[in-house]
């Protein structure tokens, strides 16, 4: 079963359980998926679905931070609940050590030597680790590897 089909099944389950918060988040996700399919006239595969989920998670994290600065705990809690639902659709994340090891292997493979090669390395790392690691964490690991 594809990830998109799993999300649709989870929506049906949430409807039957009358879980309105979960249902709202899943509908939001399905709307984002449908929008991408319509805009680009493509059928999304699992990798594209994970990329969209990643994007929505990043938006939620940014919103939580903004709401906490504005002292709107109610809205921050709502975003945090959505974040938990969205995270269920991501594959298992790599640890910081695993990310650093992958980055070092790619840096060695490409023969990158300094900060000037950051773009080349990030392109290769993004292709390999998309959906498996937080890109902020990956970026920091690449900077550290190229600085050494």
KOLMAR-676820 format. One record per atom (N, C-alpha, C): residue in three letters; chain; atom name; y, z, x. Coordinates in nm, 3 decimals. Last residue first. Layout:
// KOLMAR-676820
REC    aa   ch   at        yy        zz        xx
REC   ALA    A   CA         Y         Z         X
...
***
This chain:
// KOLMAR-676820
REC    aa   ch   at        yy        zz        xx
REC   UNK    A    N     2.060     0.857     3.634
REC   UNK    A   CA     1.976     0.917     3.742
REC   UNK    A    C     1.947     0.819     3.853
REC   UNK    A    N     2.183     0.710     3.444
REC   UNK    A   CA     2.269     0.788     3.534
REC   UNK    A    C     2.189     0.841     3.653
REC   UNK    A    N     1.979     0.608     3.293
REC   UNK    A   CA     2.056     0.513     3.375
REC   UNK    A    C     2.149     0.586     3.474
REC   UNK    A    N     1.884     0.837     3.167
REC   UNK    A   CA     1.794     0.761     3.252
REC   UNK    A    C     1.871     0.667     3.344
REC   UNK    A    N     2.109     0.915     3.016
REC   UNK    A   CA     2.054     1.004     3.119
REC   UNK    A    C     1.966     0.927     3.216
REC   UNK    A    N     2.133     0.697     2.842
REC   UNK    A   CA     2.242     0.731     2.934
REC   UNK    A    C     2.192     0.818     3.048
REC   UNK    A    N     1.887     0.720     2.708
REC   UNK    A   CA     1.915     0.600     2.789
REC   UNK    A    C     2.026     0.629     2.888
REC   UNK    A    N     1.923     0.965     2.577
REC   UNK    A   CA     1.815     0.951     2.675
REC   UNK    A    C     1.837     0.831     2.766
REC   UNK    A    N     2.133     0.900     2.406
REC   UNK    A   CA     2.152     1.003     2.508
REC   UNK    A    C     2.047     0.993     2.617
REC   UNK    A    N     2.000     0.711     2.246
REC   UNK    A   CA     2.117     0.672     2.325
REC   UNK    A    C     2.143     0.772     2.438
REC   UNK    A    N     1.808     0.872     2.123
REC   UNK    A   CA     1.766     0.764     2.211
REC   UNK    A    C     1.880     0.723     2.303
REC   UNK    A    N     1.968     1.034     1.965
REC   UNK    A   CA     1.886     1.096     2.068
REC   UNK    A    C     1.842     0.991     2.170
REC   UNK    A    N     2.063     0.838     1.797
REC   UNK    A   CA     2.158     0.918     1.874
REC   UNK    A    C     2.087     0.984     1.992
REC   UNK    A    N     1.833     0.744     1.671
REC   UNK    A   CA     1.900     0.658     1.770
REC   UNK    A    C     2.007     0.731     1.851
REC   UNK    A    N     1.539     0.920     1.639
REC   UNK    A   CA     1.681     0.922     1.604
REC   UNK    A    C     1.757     0.844     1.712
REC   UNK    A    N     1.239     0.724     1.610
REC   UNK    A   CA     1.323     0.823     1.677
REC   UNK    A    C     1.466     0.810     1.628
REC   UNK    A    N     1.115     0.535     1.463
REC   UNK    A   CA     1.029     0.638     1.522
REC   UNK    A    C     1.110     0.749     1.586
REC   UNK    A    N     1.293     0.342     1.381
REC   UNK    A   CA     1.227     0.422     1.279
REC   UNK    A    C     1.142     0.535     1.333
REC   UNK    A    N     1.244     0.168     1.675
REC   UNK    A   CA     1.310     0.166     1.544
REC   UNK    A    C     1.229     0.244     1.442
REC   UNK    A    N     1.147     0.144     1.933
REC   UNK    A   CA     1.148     0.277     1.872
REC   UNK    A    C     1.214     0.281     1.734
REC   UNK    A    N     1.167    -0.128     2.009
REC   UNK    A   CA     1.040    -0.056     2.023
REC   UNK    A    C     1.035     0.074     1.943
REC   UNK    A    N     1.428    -0.205     1.956
REC   UNK    A   CA     1.318    -0.286     1.904
REC   UNK    A    C     1.187    -0.208     1.906
REC   UNK    A    N     1.568    -0.012     2.100
REC   UNK    A   CA     1.580    -0.018     1.954
REC   UNK    A    C     1.464    -0.096     1.893
REC   UNK    A    N     1.497    -0.084     2.362
REC   UNK    A   CA     1.454     0.045     2.308
REC   UNK    A    C     1.460     0.045     2.156
REC   UNK    A    N     1.623    -0.332     2.392
REC   UNK    A   CA     1.478    -0.322     2.404
REC   UNK    A    C     1.425    -0.194     2.342
REC   UNK    A    N     1.891    -0.253     2.353
REC   UNK    A   CA     1.831    -0.358     2.271
REC   UNK    A    C     1.679    -0.350     2.273
REC   UNK    A    N     1.928    -0.067     2.558
REC   UNK    A   CA     1.933    -0.022     2.418
REC   UNK    A    C     1.871    -0.126     2.325
REC   UNK    A    N     1.916    -0.235     2.785
REC   UNK    A   CA     1.813    -0.133     2.764
REC   UNK    A    C     1.811    -0.089     2.617
REC   UNK    A    N     2.147    -0.389     2.747
REC   UNK    A   CA     2.017    -0.455     2.761
REC   UNK    A    C     1.904    -0.356     2.731
REC   UNK    A    N     2.345    -0.187     2.745
REC   UNK    A   CA     2.324    -0.275     2.630
REC   UNK    A    C     2.187    -0.341     2.631
REC   UNK    A    N     2.324    -0.071     3.007
REC   UNK    A   CA     2.299     0.008     2.885
REC   UNK    A    C     2.268    -0.081     2.765
REC   UNK    A    N     2.384    -0.170     3.252
REC   UNK    A   CA     2.265    -0.225     3.186
REC   UNK    A    C     2.234    -0.156     3.053
REC   UNK    A    N     2.589    -0.018     3.349
REC   UNK    A   CA     2.619    -0.156     3.309
REC   UNK    A    C     2.504    -0.222     3.234
REC   UNK    A    N     2.479     0.218     3.445
REC   UNK    A   CA     2.538     0.217     3.311
REC   UNK    A    C     2.573     0.076     3.260
REC   UNK    A    N     2.192     0.083     3.632
REC   UNK    A   CA     2.312     0.164     3.611
REC   UNK    A    C     2.366     0.152     3.470
REC   UNK    A    N     1.948    -0.058     3.641
REC   UNK    A   CA     1.983     0.034     3.749
REC   UNK    A    C     2.103     0.122     3.719
REC   UNK    A    N     1.649    -0.201     3.510
REC   UNK    A   CA     1.787    -0.157     3.489
REC   UNK    A    C     1.822    -0.051     3.593
REC   UNK    A    N     1.402    -0.318     3.496
REC   UNK    A   CA     1.467    -0.312     3.626
REC   UNK    A    C     1.614    -0.273     3.615
REC   UNK    A    N     1.248    -0.318     3.273
REC   UNK    A   CA     1.359    -0.413     3.277
REC   UNK    A    C     1.429    -0.417     3.413
REC   UNK    A    N     1.065    -0.115     3.340
REC   UNK    A   CA     1.016    -0.249     3.306
REC   UNK    A    C     1.126    -0.354     3.318
REC   UNK    A    N     1.235     0.104     3.369
REC   UNK    A   CA     1.158     0.056     3.484
REC   UNK    A    C     1.113    -0.088     3.461
REC   UNK    A    N     1.326     0.127     3.105
REC   UNK    A   CA     1.422     0.108     3.214
REC   UNK    A    C     1.352     0.052     3.337
REC   UNK    A    N     1.082     0.174     2.974
REC   UNK    A   CA     1.156     0.051     2.945
REC   UNK    A    C     1.258     0.023     3.055
REC   UNK    A    N     1.012     0.425     3.082
REC   UNK    A   CA     0.921     0.312     3.098
REC   UNK    A    C     0.996     0.180     3.076
REC   UNK    A    N     1.230     0.578     2.994
REC   UNK    A   CA     1.207     0.560     3.139
REC   UNK    A    C     1.116     0.439     3.164
REC   UNK    A    N     1.185     0.567     2.716
REC   UNK    A   CA     1.307     0.510     2.773
REC   UNK    A    C     1.289     0.483     2.923
REC   UNK    A    N     0.943     0.708     2.695
REC   UNK    A   CA     0.951     0.568     2.652
REC   UNK    A    C     1.071     0.499     2.716
REC   UNK    A    N     1.029     0.961     2.789
REC   UNK    A   CA     0.923     0.888     2.859
REC   UNK    A    C     0.926     0.739     2.823
REC   UNK    A    N     1.220     1.029     2.595
REC   UNK    A   CA     1.261     1.016     2.736
REC   UNK    A    C     1.157     0.937     2.815
REC   UNK    A    N     1.052     1.045     2.370
REC   UNK    A   CA     1.161     0.947     2.374
REC   UNK    A    C     1.204     0.922     2.518
REC   UNK    A    N     0.892     1.261     2.445
REC   UNK    A   CA     0.830     1.130     2.423
REC   UNK    A    C     0.934     1.019     2.428
REC   UNK    A    N     1.084     1.464     2.453
REC   UNK    A   CA     1.011     1.429     2.575
REC   UNK    A    C     0.947     1.290     2.562
REC   UNK    A    N     1.166     1.477     2.187
REC   UNK    A   CA     1.264     1.441     2.291
REC   UNK    A    C     1.195     1.397     2.419
REC   UNK    A    N     0.911     1.325     1.979
REC   UNK    A   CA     0.981     1.440     2.036
REC   UNK    A    C     1.079     1.389     2.144
REC   UNK    A    N     0.930     1.090     1.711
REC   UNK    A   CA     0.890     1.123     1.847
REC   UNK    A    C     0.970     1.244     1.894
REC   UNK    A    N     0.843     1.137     1.366
REC   UNK    A   CA     0.941     1.116     1.472
REC   UNK    A    C     0.884     1.157     1.608
REC   UNK    A    N     0.639     0.962     1.139
REC   UNK    A   CA     0.655     1.081     1.223
REC   UNK    A    C     0.750     1.047     1.340
REC   UNK    A    N     0.834     0.747     0.920
REC   UNK    A   CA     0.714     0.780     0.998
REC   UNK    A    C     0.742     0.903     1.084
REC   UNK    A    N     0.999     0.840     0.616
REC   UNK    A   CA     1.005     0.799     0.756
REC   UNK    A    C     0.872     0.830     0.824
REC   UNK    A    N     0.993     0.947     0.366
REC   UNK    A   CA     0.956     0.806     0.379
REC   UNK    A    C     0.964     0.755     0.523
REC   UNK    A    N     1.093     1.201     0.376
REC   UNK    A   CA     0.949     1.187     0.348
REC   UNK    A    C     0.902     1.043     0.368
REC   UNK    A    N     1.364     1.179     0.394
REC   UNK    A   CA     1.289     1.198     0.518
REC   UNK    A    C     1.139     1.183     0.498
REC   UNK    A    N     1.447     1.170     0.125
REC   UNK    A   CA     1.448     1.047     0.206
REC   UNK    A    C     1.363     1.061     0.332
REC   UNK    A    N     1.424     1.440     0.051
REC   UNK    A   CA     1.345     1.338    -0.019
REC   UNK    A    C     1.335     1.212     0.066
REC   UNK    A    N     1.609     1.558     0.225
REC   UNK    A   CA     1.468     1.596     0.232
REC   UNK    A    C     1.379     1.492     0.164
REC   UNK    A    N     1.848     1.439     0.135
REC   UNK    A   CA     1.802     1.416     0.272
REC   UNK    A    C     1.653     1.449     0.285
REC   UNK    A    N     1.881     1.553    -0.114
REC   UNK    A   CA     1.854     1.409    -0.104
REC   UNK    A    C     1.796     1.375     0.033
REC   UNK    A    N     1.940     1.813    -0.030
REC   UNK    A   CA     1.821     1.789    -0.112
REC   UNK    A    C     1.781     1.642    -0.107
REC   UNK    A    N     2.180     1.767     0.102
REC   UNK    A   CA     2.067     1.817     0.179
REC   UNK    A    C     1.936     1.795     0.103
REC   UNK    A    N     2.344     1.693    -0.111
REC   UNK    A   CA     2.314     1.594    -0.008
REC   UNK    A    C     2.193     1.636     0.075
REC   UNK    A    N     2.352     1.942    -0.240
REC   UNK    A   CA     2.300     1.824    -0.311
REC   UNK    A    C     2.259     1.716    -0.210
REC   UNK    A    N     2.477     2.099    -0.047
REC   UNK    A   CA     2.340     2.131    -0.088
REC   UNK    A    C     2.275     2.013    -0.158
REC   UNK    A    N     2.729     1.981    -0.043
REC   UNK    A   CA     2.647     1.978     0.079
REC   UNK    A    C     2.501     2.006     0.045
REC   UNK    A    N     2.820     2.048    -0.297
REC   UNK    A   CA     2.795     1.907    -0.265
REC   UNK    A    C     2.710     1.893    -0.139
REC   UNK    A    N     2.834     2.330    -0.266
REC   UNK    A   CA     2.757     2.269    -0.375
REC   UNK    A    C     2.723     2.123    -0.344
REC   UNK    A    N     3.010     2.373    -0.054
REC   UNK    A   CA     2.869     2.404    -0.036
REC   UNK    A    C     2.784     2.339    -0.144
REC   UNK    A    N     3.266     2.270     0.067
REC   UNK    A   CA     3.206     2.233    -0.061
REC   UNK    A    C     3.055     2.249    -0.050
REC   UNK    A    N     3.436     2.293     0.293
REC   UNK    A   CA     3.387     2.411     0.224
REC   UNK    A    C     3.338     2.381     0.083
REC   UNK    A    N     3.487     2.079     0.445
REC   UNK    A   CA     3.575     2.096     0.329
REC   UNK    A    C     3.536     2.218     0.245
REC   UNK    A    N     3.277     2.099     0.620
REC   UNK    A   CA     3.412     2.116     0.673
REC   UNK    A    C     3.511     2.144     0.560
REC   UNK    A    N     3.072     2.037     0.444
REC   UNK    A   CA     3.077     2.171     0.500
REC   UNK    A    C     3.214     2.200     0.561
REC   UNK    A    N     3.128     1.769     0.392
REC   UNK    A   CA     3.136     1.866     0.282
REC   UNK    A    C     3.143     2.009     0.335
REC   UNK    A    N     3.080     1.656     0.646
REC   UNK    A   CA     3.213     1.649     0.586
REC   UNK    A    C     3.230     1.752     0.474
REC   UNK    A    N     2.805     1.712     0.678
REC   UNK    A   CA     2.901     1.763     0.775
REC   UNK    A    C     3.043     1.765     0.715
REC   UNK    A    N     2.702     1.568     0.463
REC   UNK    A   CA     2.682     1.713     0.469
REC   UNK    A    C     2.785     1.776     0.563
REC   UNK    A    N     2.773     1.308     0.540
REC   UNK    A   CA     2.830     1.367     0.419
REC   UNK    A    C     2.818     1.518     0.421
REC   UNK    A    N     2.611     1.271     0.765
REC   UNK    A   CA     2.757     1.264     0.778
REC   UNK    A    C     2.826     1.330     0.660
REC   UNK    A    N     2.361     1.289     0.641
REC   UNK    A   CA     2.398     1.385     0.745
REC   UNK    A    C     2.550     1.389     0.764
REC   UNK    A    N     2.372     1.066     0.470
REC   UNK    A   CA     2.360     1.202     0.414
REC   UNK    A    C     2.403     1.306     0.515
REC   UNK    A    N     2.384     0.856     0.655
REC   UNK    A   CA     2.494     0.877     0.562
REC   UNK    A    C     2.492     1.019     0.504
REC   UNK    A    N     2.132     0.887     0.772
REC   UNK    A   CA     2.251     0.907     0.855
REC   UNK    A    C     2.373     0.932     0.766
REC   UNK    A    N     1.975     0.819     0.553
REC   UNK    A   CA     1.966     0.954     0.609
REC   UNK    A    C     2.089     0.985     0.694
REC   UNK    A    N     2.039     0.551     0.523
REC   UNK    A   CA     2.074     0.644     0.415
REC   UNK    A    C     2.069     0.789     0.465
REC   UNK    A    N     1.929     0.453     0.763
REC   UNK    A   CA     2.072     0.439     0.737
REC   UNK    A    C     2.117     0.538     0.629
REC   UNK    A    N     1.657     0.507     0.720
REC   UNK    A   CA     1.727     0.567     0.834
REC   UNK    A    C     1.879     0.566     0.812
REC   UNK    A    N     1.610     0.338     0.507
REC   UNK    A   CA     1.596     0.482     0.487
REC   UNK    A    C     1.670     0.556     0.598
REC   UNK    A    N     1.645     0.096     0.640
REC   UNK    A   CA     1.736     0.131     0.531
REC   UNK    A    C     1.729     0.282     0.504
REC   UNK    A    N     1.433     0.106     0.821
REC   UNK    A   CA     1.570     0.093     0.871
REC   UNK    A    C     1.671     0.134     0.764
REC   UNK    A    N     1.216     0.112     0.647
REC   UNK    A   CA     1.241     0.229     0.731
REC   UNK    A    C     1.385     0.224     0.785
REC   UNK    A    N     1.238    -0.147     0.546
REC   UNK    A   CA     1.252    -0.034     0.454
REC   UNK    A    C     1.284     0.092     0.535
REC   UNK    A    N     1.181    -0.295     0.774
REC   UNK    A   CA     1.314    -0.307     0.713
REC   UNK    A    C     1.340    -0.191     0.618
REC   UNK    A    N     0.914    -0.219     0.812
REC   UNK    A   CA     1.012    -0.192     0.917
REC   UNK    A    C     1.155    -0.198     0.861
REC   UNK    A    N     0.783    -0.318     0.582
REC   UNK    A   CA     0.794    -0.173     0.604
REC   UNK    A    C     0.900    -0.138     0.708
REC   UNK    A    N     0.989    -0.591     0.458
REC   UNK    A   CA     0.864    -0.535     0.508
REC   UNK    A    C     0.887    -0.386     0.537
REC   UNK    A    N     1.150    -0.740     0.180
REC   UNK    A   CA     1.151    -0.641     0.287
REC   UNK    A    C     1.011    -0.597     0.327
REC   UNK    A    N     1.215    -1.070     0.136
REC   UNK    A   CA     1.129    -0.962     0.088
REC   UNK    A    C     1.116    -0.865     0.204
REC   UNK    A    N     1.548    -1.208     0.097
REC   UNK    A   CA     1.425    -1.183     0.172
REC   UNK    A    C     1.341    -1.080     0.097
REC   UNK    A    N     1.827    -1.254     0.051
REC   UNK    A   CA     1.721    -1.339    -0.006
REC   UNK    A    C     1.592    -1.331     0.075
REC   UNK    A    N     2.027    -1.084     0.118
REC   UNK    A   CA     1.972    -1.166     0.226
REC   UNK    A    C     1.862    -1.260     0.180
REC   UNK    A    N     2.094    -0.966    -0.131
REC   UNK    A   CA     2.198    -1.016    -0.039
REC   UNK    A    C     2.143    -1.114     0.063
REC   UNK    A    N     1.843    -0.889    -0.233
REC   UNK    A   CA     1.925    -0.988    -0.304
REC   UNK    A    C     2.028    -1.050    -0.210
REC   UNK    A    N     1.754    -0.702    -0.043
REC   UNK    A   CA     1.673    -0.819    -0.075
REC   UNK    A    C     1.755    -0.928    -0.141
REC   UNK    A    N     1.962    -0.514    -0.056
REC   UNK    A   CA     1.935    -0.584     0.071
REC   UNK    A    C     1.855    -0.711     0.044
REC   UNK    A    N     1.929    -0.426    -0.320
REC   UNK    A   CA     2.056    -0.487    -0.278
REC   UNK    A    C     2.036    -0.569    -0.150
REC   UNK    A    N     1.677    -0.308    -0.307
REC   UNK    A   CA     1.696    -0.428    -0.391
REC   UNK    A    C     1.823    -0.502    -0.349
REC   UNK    A    N     1.736    -0.088    -0.142
REC   UNK    A   CA     1.637    -0.188    -0.102
REC   UNK    A    C     1.658    -0.318    -0.177
REC   UNK    A    N     1.923     0.047    -0.300
REC   UNK    A   CA     1.963    -0.001    -0.167
REC   UNK    A    C     1.867    -0.108    -0.117
REC   UNK    A    N     1.760     0.108    -0.518
REC   UNK    A   CA     1.877     0.023    -0.538
REC   UNK    A    C     1.925    -0.035    -0.404
REC   UNK    A    N     1.577     0.280    -0.398
REC   UNK    A   CA     1.529     0.152    -0.450
REC   UNK    A    C     1.645     0.055    -0.474
REC   UNK    A    N     1.754     0.495    -0.343
REC   UNK    A   CA     1.685     0.424    -0.235
REC   UNK    A    C     1.637     0.287    -0.281
REC   UNK    A    N     1.822     0.570    -0.603
REC   UNK    A   CA     1.927     0.531    -0.509
REC   UNK    A    C     1.868     0.449    -0.394
REC   UNK    A    N     1.572     0.646    -0.696
REC   UNK    A   CA     1.640     0.531    -0.757
REC   UNK    A    C     1.750     0.479    -0.668
REC   UNK    A    N     1.534     0.871    -0.537
REC   UNK    A   CA     1.444     0.757    -0.522
REC   UNK    A    C     1.506     0.632    -0.583
REC   UNK    A    N     1.740     1.036    -0.635
REC   UNK    A   CA     1.739     0.995    -0.494
REC   UNK    A    C     1.651     0.873    -0.473
REC   UNK    A    N     1.659     1.070    -0.903
REC   UNK    A   CA     1.790     1.011    -0.870
REC   UNK    A    C     1.794     0.959    -0.728
REC   UNK    A    N     1.411     1.198    -0.869
REC   UNK    A   CA     1.418     1.067    -0.933
REC   UNK    A    C     1.550     0.996    -0.898
REC   UNK    A    N     1.489     1.444    -0.765
REC   UNK    A   CA     1.406     1.354    -0.684
REC   UNK    A    C     1.415     1.211    -0.738
REC   UNK    A    N     1.632     1.537    -0.993
REC   UNK    A   CA     1.696     1.527    -0.861
REC   UNK    A    C     1.621     1.429    -0.771
REC   UNK    A    N     1.445     1.533    -1.208
REC   UNK    A   CA     1.564     1.447    -1.210
REC   UNK    A    C     1.631     1.432    -1.074
REC   UNK    A    N     1.143     1.530    -1.283
REC   UNK    A   CA     1.211     1.582    -1.165
REC   UNK    A    C     1.336     1.496    -1.142
REC   UNK    A    N     0.952     1.473    -1.476
REC   UNK    A   CA     1.089     1.505    -1.518
REC   UNK    A    C     1.167     1.575    -1.406
REC   UNK    A    N     0.711     1.376    -1.412
REC   UNK    A   CA     0.729     1.519    -1.387
REC   UNK    A    C     0.868     1.567    -1.432
REC   UNK    A    N     0.753     1.106    -1.463
REC   UNK    A   CA     0.655     1.180    -1.543
REC   UNK    A    C     0.674     1.331    -1.531
REC   UNK    A    N     0.940     1.052    -1.261
REC   UNK    A   CA     0.975     1.034    -1.403
REC   UNK    A    C     0.882     1.115    -1.493
REC   UNK    A    N     0.790     1.097    -1.033
REC   UNK    A   CA     0.906     1.183    -1.059
REC   UNK    A    C     0.951     1.172    -1.204
REC   UNK    A    N     0.608     0.886    -1.061
REC   UNK    A   CA     0.560     1.024    -1.061
REC   UNK    A    C     0.674     1.121    -1.093
REC   UNK    A    N     0.780     0.668    -1.034
REC   UNK    A   CA     0.706     0.687    -1.159
REC   UNK    A    C     0.656     0.830    -1.171
REC   UNK    A    N     0.860     0.710    -0.769
REC   UNK    A   CA     0.960     0.711    -0.877
REC   UNK    A    C     0.891     0.736    -1.011
REC   UNK    A    N     0.623     0.675    -0.635
REC   UNK    A   CA     0.684     0.808    -0.634
REC   UNK    A    C     0.791     0.820    -0.742
REC   UNK    A    N     0.592     0.400    -0.674
REC   UNK    A   CA     0.495     0.492    -0.735
REC   UNK    A    C     0.551     0.635    -0.740
REC   UNK    A    N     0.807     0.312    -0.517
REC   UNK    A   CA     0.804     0.282    -0.660
REC   UNK    A    C     0.708     0.376    -0.733
REC   UNK    A    N     0.720     0.398    -0.267
REC   UNK    A   CA     0.845     0.452    -0.321
REC   UNK    A    C     0.850     0.430    -0.472
REC   UNK    A    N     0.493     0.239    -0.238
REC   UNK    A   CA     0.479     0.385    -0.240
REC   UNK    A    C     0.603     0.450    -0.301
REC   UNK    A    N     0.609    -0.012    -0.220
REC   UNK    A   CA     0.523     0.019    -0.334
REC   UNK    A    C     0.504     0.170    -0.349
REC   UNK    A    N     0.738     0.022     0.027
REC   UNK    A   CA     0.817    -0.005    -0.093
REC   UNK    A    C     0.736     0.026    -0.219
REC   UNK    A    N     0.522     0.049     0.197
REC   UNK    A   CA     0.614     0.162     0.180
REC   UNK    A    C     0.697     0.144     0.054
REC   UNK    A    N     0.216    -0.089     0.060
REC   UNK    A   CA     0.338    -0.095     0.141
REC   UNK    A    C     0.428     0.025     0.109
REC   UNK    A    N    -0.118     0.000     0.085
REC   UNK    A   CA     0.000     0.000     0.000
REC   UNK    A    C     0.125     0.000     0.090
***
